[in-house]
């Protein structure tokens, strides 16, 4: 069996796993705090140590590992193996030679790929996208990332930047997004966007379980807490998820028009709200799509959970490194 290491470089944690690329099986995994404030050099040293640790704990040798794939949360230059802009990591990592540095520290050939493109590649090969030739993935968390499989190929675009679906514009007069544009999907349906709607409702004194669940402490309001209120039948919480799902549905209609996907997969922590998001998203997508057979498009949840990114990153390394 060919074994590769897949890594997820997160703002909070580094996760690494050894993956059997023929089956998608995760043999061994481990994680460490990223401690990103210590700077990129320290993070890369810690990452290399994590790879040594996961190889050792699996009872393997370096010679048993075909290479390393790293899923990275931001903009990359895949041709040069550099990070360009990682918005959620201190310093933003401009032109950091991540690929070459990890190779130098470990002696193992290394590839890099955007973290949500990694999720898309994992779900397409071994998860909710198996057997589908064209699909889109929306990973909903602190932001909204995206990935596209088009005609049986992971779509990369210029330098790996293709597929930033969270930055489809929903309203060109909308609020400013962290990317610098206005009215992006991310400003309407990410975890913080959903939480902000809950904070506004409580601060306005609306009658809602959200206030009770957070003990009137606005700082405790999260998308998960609002989902709990919605599951309990709270009208305000249901309305908030209806709005987020509507925004996702508007974006999905644009995705349908652009690439004609057979499936749209939702991943990331906020997607655990399930039908609260999927039902309004699905209704809106069908109501607003008229130029392709939208009845053949389905919206589903990812199947690989927290393993999707590390599996996809390992598979990408196997594809690129052979």
ROVO-911258 format. One record per residue (C-alpha): residue number from 1; x, y, z; residue in one letter. Coordinates in pm, whole numbers. Each point is the difference from the previous one (the first is absolute). Example, Ala and Ser with C-alpha at 12.3 -4.5 7.8 and 13.67 -1.06 7.14 Angstrom:
+-----+--------+--------+--------+---+
!   k !     px !     py !     pz ! r !
+-----+--------+--------+--------+---+
!   1 !   1230 !   -450 !    780 ! a !
!   2 !    137 !    344 !    -66 ! s !
+-----+--------+--------+--------+---+
//
This chain:
+-----+--------+--------+--------+---+
!   k !     px !     py !     pz ! r !
+-----+--------+--------+--------+---+
!   1 !      0 !      0 !      0 ! x !
!   2 !    124 !    350 !    -84 ! x !
!   3 !      8 !    221 !    307 ! x !
!   4 !     19 !    379 !      0 ! x !
!   5 !    -28 !    257 !    276 ! x !
!   6 !   -285 !    249 !    -20 ! x !
!   7 !     17 !    315 !    212 ! x !
!   8 !   -253 !    270 !     83 ! x !
!   9 !    168 !    330 !     91 ! x !
!  10 !   -266 !    166 !    215 ! x !
!  11 !      2 !    330 !    182 ! x !
!  12 !    -42 !   -184 !    331 ! x !
!  13 !    133 !   -351 !    -59 ! x !
!  14 !    233 !   -194 !   -227 ! x !
!  15 !   -142 !   -342 !    -90 ! x !
!  16 !    189 !   -272 !   -181 ! x !
!  17 !    -99 !   -349 !   -104 ! x !
!  18 !    147 !   -292 !   -189 ! x !
!  19 !   -239 !    -95 !   -279 ! x !
!  20 !    -14 !   -312 !   -217 ! x !
!  21 !    -68 !    173 !   -328 ! x !
!  22 !   -154 !   -302 !   -177 ! x !
!  23 !   -277 !    -27 !    260 ! x !
!  24 !    -11 !    338 !    174 ! x !
!  25 !     53 !   -173 !    334 ! x !
!  26 !    153 !    214 !    276 ! x !
!  27 !    258 !   -217 !    176 ! x !
!  28 !    124 !    234 !    267 ! x !
!  29 !    -55 !    364 !     81 ! x !
!  30 !    126 !    254 !    248 ! x !
!  31 !    -34 !    371 !     67 ! x !
!  32 !    183 !    288 !    168 ! x !
!  33 !    -90 !    362 !     73 ! x !
!  34 !    110 !    217 !   -294 ! x !
!  35 !    123 !    281 !    228 ! x !
!  36 !     -2 !    218 !   -311 ! x !
!  37 !     94 !    314 !    193 ! x !
!  38 !    353 !   -140 !     33 ! x !
!  39 !     47 !     59 !   -373 ! x !
!  40 !     16 !   -214 !   -311 ! x !
!  41 !    350 !   -139 !     62 ! x !
!  42 !   -105 !   -141 !    338 ! x !
!  43 !   -323 !   -141 !   -145 ! x !
!  44 !    188 !   -179 !   -279 ! x !
!  45 !    245 !   -149 !    252 ! x !
!  46 !   -294 !   -122 !    209 ! x !
!  47 !   -167 !   -141 !   -310 ! x !
!  48 !    314 !   -198 !    -92 ! x !
!  49 !     14 !   -138 !    354 ! x !
!  50 !   -366 !   -104 !    -24 ! x !
!  51 !     75 !   -193 !   -320 ! x !
!  52 !    286 !   -185 !    171 ! x !
!  53 !   -232 !    -76 !    291 ! x !
!  54 !   -283 !   -139 !   -210 ! x !
!  55 !    239 !   -223 !   -197 ! x !
!  56 !    147 !   -133 !    323 ! x !
!  57 !   -336 !    -60 !    170 ! x !
!  58 !   -120 !   -196 !   -305 ! x !
!  59 !    302 !   -227 !     33 ! x !
!  60 !    129 !    103 !   -342 ! x !
!  61 !    327 !    131 !   -145 ! x !
!  62 !     46 !    308 !   -217 ! x !
!  63 !     74 !   -237 !   -286 ! x !
!  64 !   -359 !   -128 !     31 ! x !
!  65 !   -143 !    347 !    -73 ! x !
!  66 !    -39 !    120 !   -361 ! x !
!  67 !    -18 !    367 !     90 ! x !
!  68 !   -193 !    274 !    179 ! x !
!  69 !   -302 !    204 !   -105 ! x !
!  70 !    -90 !    316 !    195 ! x !
!  71 !   -340 !    166 !    -12 ! x !
!  72 !     50 !    373 !     54 ! x !
!  73 !   -270 !    256 !     94 ! x !
!  74 !     56 !    278 !   -250 ! x !
!  75 !    148 !    111 !   -329 ! x !
!  76 !    295 !   -197 !   -136 ! x !
!  77 !    241 !      0 !   -290 ! x !
!  78 !     -6 !   -371 !    -71 ! x !
!  79 !    259 !     30 !   -277 ! x !
!  80 !    255 !    142 !    245 ! x !
!  81 !   -123 !   -191 !    304 ! x !
!  82 !    -50 !    325 !    192 ! x !
!  83 !   -271 !    142 !    220 ! x !
!  84 !   -116 !    344 !   -118 ! x !
!  85 !   -268 !    110 !    245 ! x !
!  86 !   -132 !   -198 !    300 ! x !
!  87 !   -257 !    239 !    152 ! x !
!  88 !    -59 !   -195 !    322 ! x !
!  89 !    366 !    -40 !     97 ! x !
!  90 !    200 !    283 !    157 ! x !
!  91 !    234 !    162 !   -249 ! x !
!  92 !   -210 !   -139 !   -290 ! x !
!  93 !    304 !   -201 !   -127 ! x !
!  94 !     91 !    199 !   -317 ! x !
!  95 !    231 !   -198 !   -232 ! x !
!  96 !     92 !   -262 !    260 ! x !
!  97 !    167 !   -301 !   -175 ! x !
!  98 !   -206 !   -258 !    188 ! x !
!  99 !     49 !   -285 !   -246 ! x !
! 100 !    380 !     31 !    -22 ! x !
! 101 !     38 !     56 !    375 ! x !
! 102 !   -193 !   -314 !     99 ! x !
! 103 !    199 !   -201 !   -255 ! x !
! 104 !    324 !    134 !    148 ! x !
! 105 !   -111 !    -78 !    357 ! x !
! 106 !   -138 !   -350 !    -65 ! x !
! 107 !    171 !   -128 !   -313 ! x !
! 108 !   -344 !    -92 !   -135 ! x !
! 109 !   -134 !    148 !   -326 ! x !
! 110 !   -282 !    243 !     77 ! x !
! 111 !   -297 !    160 !   -177 ! x !
! 112 !   -235 !    277 !    109 ! x !
! 113 !   -366 !     59 !    -84 ! x !
! 114 !   -268 !    237 !    130 ! x !
! 115 !   -174 !   -162 !    299 ! x !
! 116 !   -350 !     -3 !   -151 ! x !
! 117 !    127 !   -123 !   -336 ! x !
! 118 !    149 !   -283 !    212 ! x !
! 119 !   -344 !    -66 !    153 ! x !
! 120 !   -156 !     -2 !   -346 ! x !
! 121 !    262 !   -246 !   -130 ! x !
! 122 !    -52 !   -228 !    300 ! x !
! 123 !   -381 !      3 !    -22 ! x !
! 124 !     10 !    -59 !   -375 ! x !
! 125 !    227 !   -304 !     30 ! x !
! 126 !   -134 !   -168 !    313 ! x !
! 127 !   -296 !    197 !    136 ! x !
! 128 !   -322 !    165 !   -111 ! x !
! 129 !    132 !     71 !   -350 ! x !
! 130 !     93 !   -353 !   -108 ! x !
! 131 !   -105 !    -74 !   -357 ! x !
! 132 !    -94 !    364 !    -75 ! x !
! 133 !    179 !    170 !   -289 ! x !
! 134 !    -85 !    362 !     86 ! x !
! 135 !    -62 !    132 !    351 ! x !
! 136 !     53 !    292 !    233 ! x !
! 137 !     99 !      1 !    368 ! x !
! 138 !    -82 !    280 !    244 ! x !
! 139 !    182 !    -26 !    333 ! x !
! 140 !   -182 !    222 !    248 ! x !
! 141 !    183 !    104 !    316 ! x !
! 142 !    174 !    319 !    109 ! x !
! 143 !     -9 !     87 !   -370 ! x !
! 144 !   -136 !   -183 !   -302 ! x !
! 145 !    248 !   -185 !   -217 ! x !
! 146 !    -69 !   -179 !   -325 ! x !
! 147 !    120 !   -265 !   -236 ! x !
! 148 !   -105 !   -121 !   -345 ! x !
! 149 !     26 !   -328 !   -184 ! x !
! 150 !    -72 !     60 !   -370 ! x !
! 151 !    -18 !   -284 !   -252 ! x !
! 152 !    186 !   -235 !    231 ! x !
! 153 !    284 !    239 !     87 ! x !
! 154 !     71 !    212 !    306 ! x !
! 155 !    -29 !    356 !   -135 ! x !
! 156 !    299 !    213 !    103 ! x !
! 157 !     -9 !    313 !   -214 ! x !
! 158 !    292 !    244 !     16 ! x !
! 159 !    250 !   -124 !    259 ! x !
! 160 !   -267 !   -207 !    177 ! x !
! 161 !   -230 !    298 !     68 ! x !
! 162 !   -304 !   -133 !   -189 ! x !
! 163 !   -306 !    -95 !    204 ! x !
! 164 !    -29 !    279 !    259 ! x !
! 165 !   -377 !    -47 !     20 ! x !
! 166 !    -36 !    186 !    330 ! x !
! 167 !     79 !    316 !   -194 ! x !
! 168 !   -281 !    -26 !   -251 ! x !
! 169 !   -175 !    336 !     33 ! x !
! 170 !   -356 !    -31 !    134 ! x !
! 171 !    -70 !    374 !     12 ! x !
! 172 !    234 !    253 !   -161 ! x !
! 173 !   -123 !    259 !    253 ! x !
! 174 !     56 !   -241 !    289 ! x !
! 175 !    232 !     21 !    303 ! x !
! 176 !    378 !      7 !    -35 ! x !
! 177 !    164 !   -341 !     -1 ! x !
! 178 !    337 !    -90 !    151 ! x !
! 179 !    126 !    -53 !   -356 ! x !
! 180 !    -49 !    370 !    -75 ! x !
! 181 !   -309 !    -37 !   -220 ! x !
! 182 !   -362 !     69 !     95 ! x !
! 183 !   -298 !   -232 !     33 ! x !
! 184 !    183 !   -335 !    -20 ! x !
! 185 !   -183 !   -318 !    102 ! x !
! 186 !    238 !    -25 !    299 ! x !
! 187 !   -149 !    319 !    150 ! x !
! 188 !   -348 !   -160 !      7 ! x !
! 189 !     42 !   -369 !     82 ! x !
! 190 !    330 !    -63 !    183 ! x !
! 191 !      4 !    -92 !    369 ! x !
! 192 !     77 !    360 !    111 ! x !
! 193 !   -270 !    139 !   -234 ! x !
! 194 !   -261 !   -233 !    153 ! x !
! 195 !    120 !     82 !    353 ! x !
! 196 !    -20 !    374 !    -77 ! x !
! 197 !   -366 !    -37 !    -96 ! x !
! 198 !    -62 !   -167 !    336 ! x !
! 199 !    186 !    275 !    187 ! x !
! 200 !   -209 !    264 !   -176 ! x !
! 201 !   -326 !   -176 !     91 ! x !
! 202 !     94 !    -25 !    368 ! x !
! 203 !    131 !    358 !     19 ! x !
! 204 !   -327 !    120 !   -152 ! x !
! 205 !   -190 !   -174 !    280 ! x !
! 206 !   -184 !   -243 !   -228 ! x !
! 207 !   -168 !   -293 !    173 ! x !
! 208 !    224 !   -296 !    -76 ! x !
! 209 !    153 !   -305 !    167 ! x !
! 210 !    337 !    128 !   -124 ! x !
! 211 !      4 !    248 !    290 ! x !
! 212 !    -68 !   -275 !    257 ! x !
! 213 !    254 !   -240 !   -150 ! x !
! 214 !    276 !    262 !     20 ! x !
! 215 !   -114 !    142 !    338 ! x !
! 216 !    -28 !    336 !   -177 ! x !
! 217 !    377 !     -1 !    -62 ! x !
! 218 !     41 !     97 !   -365 ! x !
! 219 !    356 !   -137 !     -6 ! x !
! 220 !   -135 !   -352 !     52 ! x !
! 221 !   -218 !      6 !   -311 ! x !
! 222 !    123 !   -235 !   -274 ! x !
! 223 !   -157 !   -152 !   -309 ! x !
! 224 !    -21 !   -330 !    192 ! x !
! 225 !   -192 !    162 !    287 ! x !
! 226 !   -244 !    156 !   -248 ! x !
! 227 !    -44 !   -341 !   -167 ! x !
! 228 !    -91 !   -146 !    342 ! x !
! 229 !   -265 !    270 !     41 ! x !
! 230 !   -130 !    -67 !   -351 ! x !
! 231 !    -20 !   -375 !     69 ! x !
! 232 !   -215 !     95 !    301 ! x !
! 233 !   -242 !    182 !   -230 ! x !
! 234 !    115 !    355 !     77 ! x !
! 235 !   -144 !    228 !   -270 ! x !
! 236 !    283 !    254 !      0 ! x !
! 237 !    267 !   -271 !    -23 ! x !
! 238 !   -191 !   -172 !   -281 ! x !
! 239 !    -22 !    333 !   -182 ! x !
! 240 !    378 !     51 !     33 ! x !
! 241 !     74 !   -339 !   -157 ! x !
! 242 !   -262 !     69 !   -267 ! x !
! 243 !    194 !    317 !    -94 ! x !
! 244 !    336 !   -181 !     -5 ! x !
! 245 !   -146 !   -284 !   -205 ! x !
! 246 !   -156 !    250 !   -241 ! x !
! 247 !    343 !    159 !    -59 ! x !
! 248 !    151 !   -345 !    -61 ! x !
! 249 !   -281 !    -74 !   -245 ! x !
! 250 !     67 !    321 !   -193 ! x !
! 251 !    367 !    -99 !    -26 ! x !
! 252 !    -97 !   -355 !    -97 ! x !
! 253 !   -212 !    135 !   -289 ! x !
! 254 !    308 !    182 !   -132 ! x !
! 255 !    209 !   -315 !     39 ! x !
! 256 !   -266 !   -195 !   -191 ! x !
! 257 !      4 !    253 !   -284 ! x !
! 258 !    380 !      8 !    -14 ! x !
! 259 !    101 !   -367 !     13 ! x !
! 260 !   -316 !   -215 !     -3 ! x !
! 261 !     91 !   -212 !    305 ! x !
! 262 !   -181 !   -323 !     72 ! x !
! 263 !     61 !     40 !    374 ! x !
! 264 !     79 !    278 !    247 ! x !
! 265 !    164 !   -122 !    321 ! x !
! 266 !     -8 !    192 !    326 ! x !
! 267 !    291 !    -52 !    241 ! x !
! 268 !    145 !    182 !    301 ! x !
! 269 !   -127 !     51 !    354 ! x !
! 270 !   -302 !    217 !    -87 ! x !
! 271 !   -130 !   -265 !   -244 ! x !
! 272 !    -82 !   -217 !    302 ! x !
! 273 !   -319 !    207 !     22 ! x !
! 274 !   -115 !   -230 !   -282 ! x !
! 275 !   -357 !     55 !   -117 ! x !
! 276 !    -13 !    343 !    166 ! x !
! 277 !    236 !    115 !   -278 ! x !
! 278 !    -67 !   -252 !   -275 ! x !
! 279 !   -378 !     43 !    -21 ! x !
! 280 !     -3 !    378 !    -66 ! x !
! 281 !    312 !    -31 !   -216 ! x !
! 282 !   -163 !   -270 !   -213 ! x !
! 283 !   -330 !    192 !    -38 ! x !
! 284 !    180 !    318 !   -101 ! x !
! 285 !    234 !   -174 !   -246 ! x !
! 286 !   -295 !   -166 !   -178 ! x !
! 287 !   -206 !    319 !     -9 ! x !
! 288 !    286 !    209 !   -143 ! x !
! 289 !    159 !   -239 !   -254 ! x !
! 290 !   -160 !     -7 !   -346 ! x !
! 291 !    276 !    -63 !   -254 ! x !
! 292 !     93 !   -360 !     86 ! x !
! 293 !   -182 !   -312 !    129 ! x !
! 294 !     13 !     96 !    368 ! x !
! 295 !   -225 !   -294 !     88 ! x !
! 296 !    307 !   -220 !    -61 ! x !
! 297 !    212 !    189 !    256 ! x !
! 298 !      9 !   -121 !    360 ! x !
! 299 !    132 !    168 !    314 ! x !
! 300 !    155 !   -241 !    252 ! x !
! 301 !    222 !      4 !    307 ! x !
! 302 !    360 !   -116 !    -20 ! x !
! 303 !     70 !   -353 !    121 ! x !
! 304 !    363 !     15 !    114 ! x !
! 305 !    -38 !    252 !    284 ! x !
! 306 !    327 !    121 !    149 ! x !
! 307 !    196 !   -253 !   -207 ! x !
! 308 !    -98 !    153 !   -336 ! x !
! 309 !    282 !    253 !    -16 ! x !
! 310 !    284 !   -229 !    104 ! x !
! 311 !   -124 !   -276 !   -232 ! x !
! 312 !    -24 !    244 !   -291 ! x !
! 313 !    342 !    151 !     67 ! x !
! 314 !    158 !   -348 !     11 ! x !
! 315 !   -176 !   -101 !   -322 ! x !
! 316 !    120 !    319 !   -168 ! x !
! 317 !    358 !    -78 !    104 ! x !
! 318 !    -37 !   -351 !   -141 ! x !
! 319 !   -133 !    140 !   -329 ! x !
! 320 !    275 !    262 !    -33 ! x !
! 321 !    291 !   -207 !    133 ! x !
! 322 !    -95 !   -339 !   -139 ! x !
+-----+--------+--------+--------+---+
//
